[in-house]
């Protein structure tokens, strides 16, 4: 899953997730009223990808939920990211 580009350029991981979401949206009928929740973790730029989706697609993104993973096994429990409101979501 992924590519050499994503391994070398870590920022592409969030880009790919956003692009895949755009593909999903484009596959739906234009009049489809859908609301989505993005679920990810704190280890692979999922927070960044989810925030981009919330900002770019406020009419169909409901929320972003993150599973917190420890960047270092010695950091247990892992530090929690701060709560945010983006577009009121």
Secondary structure, DSSP 4 states (H G I P E B T S, - for coil): ---HHHHHSTTHHHHHHHHHHHHHHHTS-TT----EEEEEETTTTHHHHHHHHHHH-TTTEEEEEEE---SSTTS-SPPPPPP--STT-
